[in-house]
Structure formats: C-alpha cells, structure tokens
C-alpha cells in the first residue's frame, strides 16, 4: 500500500469523525475496562499514529521507560494530554511527538484521524494519522521513551495477526487485543487503535 492509497483510505468519512467537537460521535470506542467512563469527565488527549513510508512501510511505535509513574514499559504511540496552549488535537499530537522522540512536525504529513478512543484510565484519545518519509533519525527523550520501533504494515494488514487475550485484572476478567512482534508486547489502547486503523485500511473500495 503506497502513500496515495493511505491518503485515500484515511480521507474516508469512516476514518475521520466530524471536525466540529459538537458533532463527534456520542459513544467513542472504549477499552474493555472503560465501562461507565463515557459520561464521566474524560481527559482530552491525542496521539500521533505515524506511518513510515519506504520499501517496507510500517507503523512507528515507542516503548515507554520503566521509571514512569503510569504505563511504565508499555508500547504506545507518541502522545499525551491536550494542553490549553494546543490549537487542537493535531497540534497536541505533533508537539508530543517532538518532545518524546524528536520528530520535527515539518516531517509529518497529516492525512486524517481515527475515531476517538476512551481508555480505562479516563482519557479521551484522538488518534491523528500522519505519513513520515523513510530514513528519519529519532532522538527519544530518555525520561519518557527507551525504544522506537516499527510494526510492519504487512502485519497490520493481515486480518489474522491481532489476537484476543484474556487476563484477570483489578478484580475482573478482561479481554484485550495483542499484536505480534518479536521484541515488544503490543496491547491495550495502542493495540485497539491499531485494530481500528487496520480495519480502515483493509476496508473494501
């Protein structure tokens, strides 16, 4: 799948919710442990979903450092809370990517956004999808990120790649998505957003 096809897929209405916040879908997708949070005071956040172009395209991901207070060691997209100074979710996602991995916003071609996602920790996450040229060098902030890697687009487009797992957590059994990777465990909100992205990219013409 080349850049033109990616642009076309992410421009589709199913991939891009309304730009007016008042017109956003009433019930965003949510994680298995987010029941009851939809009507709560959710914290607005944004992540950048970077698609790296080239001979072997992939989705850029990070692994958070083990010293963080929350989500230590987990795989994540670059991103975080939307600050009052951010113009919108796109600005927040680009700012966070610059702070976390040294990604120059000028290198990102924003091509769309996915539907919002509610996490079990109370965040309303807006995924912003962007294209990156191949061969970029990243500079992870050591206090936040200890690895930058890619999930091959070929894996993302394989409908048999993600699997559902079940675990006992916080007093209840919960199900969640997991994506295969030889070095990293990709699960939780990141895996669920990847599932949505895969569905958008695999949608029939």
N, C-alpha and C positions, 0 to 999 in steps of 0.2 A: 504494500500500500504506500503510494507516494504522497508528497506534500499536497498535491491538488486534491487527491481523494480524501485526505484527512480534513482539509479545509471544507470540502463539500459535506462530509458527514457531520462535522461539528457546527455547521451553519443550519442544520435541520432544526425545526421547532422543537422536536422531542429532546434535543440535547441542550437547547437554550431556553430557560424559563423567561418569562416576561421581564423586561428591564425595569419596569416600574415596580418598586417593592410592594405597592398595594395590590398588584396583580399576581404576585407569586402564588404558587400552589399552596393550598391550605394545609396540606399534610405532607411535609417533606419525607423522603425516605429516612428510615431511622435504624439504628443498630438494635440488636436483639435485647440489649439491656437498657433501652431508652424509653420503655413504656411509661406513659404518664408525664413525659417531659415536654411533649409538643405544646401544651398550653402553659408551660412554665416560662419563667423569664430566661430565655436562652441567651448565651453569649455569642454575638456575631463573630465569625472567624472566616478566613479564606485560605485556601491552599493553591499553589501552582502545580498543575499536572503537566510536566514538561515532556514533550515528545521529541526525542533526539533523532534527527534525520541522518541519512547516510546509507552505506551499503547494507548495514544491519541495524535498522532503526529500533529504538527501544524507549521505554518509559523511565525517566530519571527518578530515582528514589534516594532517600537518605536513611541512615540509621542513627538514632539519637544516642547521645552519650549516656553512659551508665550512671553518671552523677546527677542527672536531672531529677527534680522532685517528682515530676509526673511523666509517665510514659517512658521511663528510662530504658534505653536499649531497644526500643521498638522501631520498626520501619515506618517511615512517614514521608509524605510529600513536604516540600518546603512550605511553611505557612505558619499562621498564628492568628491572634486576635486582630480584629479590625480596629485600629486606633482612631480617635476623633480627628486626627490630622489627615487620615487617609481619605482621598476623594471618593473611593468606592472599593468594592471587593477586589477588583483588578489591581488597583494601586496598592492595596494591602498585601496581596499575594506576591507582587513584584518586589515590594520593599522587603518582605520577609525572606524571599529567595536571595536577595542581595546580601542581607545581613547574615543568613545562615550558611550559604555556600559561595558567596562572592559572585553571584550571577548578575552580570550587567543587564539591566532592564532593556537596554537598546538591542540586546541579542535575542530578545524574545518576540516572536510574532504571535500575539494573542489571536486565537481563531475561534474561541467560543467558551461556553461554560456548561457545566452539567447541573442537574437539579441539586438543590440544597440537600444536605445530609445532617441529621441530628445524631450526635454521639451520646453514649451513655453517661458521659461526664458533663453534659449540659451545654454543648456547643452547637450552634447552627452554622455549619461549614458550607461555604460556597466554593466549589472547585472551578478554577479558571484554567483552561487548557491552552497551552502555547507550544509553538514549534521552536526548536533550537537547532542551529547548524551543528554539524559534526565537528569534533576536534577541540571543543572548548576545554579550558583548564579551570577547575573549580578550586576554591580556597575555603574549605569548611571552617566555621568558627569552632574552635576546639571545645568551648564550653557548652556547645549545643549539638554538634554533629561529629561523629567519629568515622563515618563512611559515606561515600557517594557511589552509587552503582546503578545499573540498568536492568530492567526486566525486558527481555526481547519482545518486540512487537509480535513476533511469530507465536510466542507463548500466550500473549494477551488475546490473540485472535483464535486460539484453539479452544473451542467450546468445552473440551474435556479437561482443560488444565485446572481450573479452580475447583476445589472440593469443599464440602461442608464438614466441619468438625464440631464436636460436642464436648463441653467441659463443665465441671461444677465450679461455679464462681459466685462469690457473695451470697451463698446460701441457696443457689438455684442452678439448674442445668440450663446452659445457654448454647446456642448454635451460632457459628460464625464461618465466614469464608476464609480459605487459606490458598495462596498461590504458590506453585512450586518454584523453588530457587535453590541452587546447590549450596549457597552460603548463608542465606538470610531467611528468616521466618516472617512471611508477609501475611498479616491477618488484621482483624479489627476493621476500623473505619477505612483505613487505607485499602485493604482488600476489597471491601464493599464498593468503594468508589471505583476501583479498577474493574469490578464486575459491571458496573453501570457503563463505564467507558467502553468496555468490550462489547456490550450489547448495542451501544450506539454505532460503533464501528462495524459491527457484523450485520447491522440491520439491512434487509433487502432493499434494493433500489426501488 
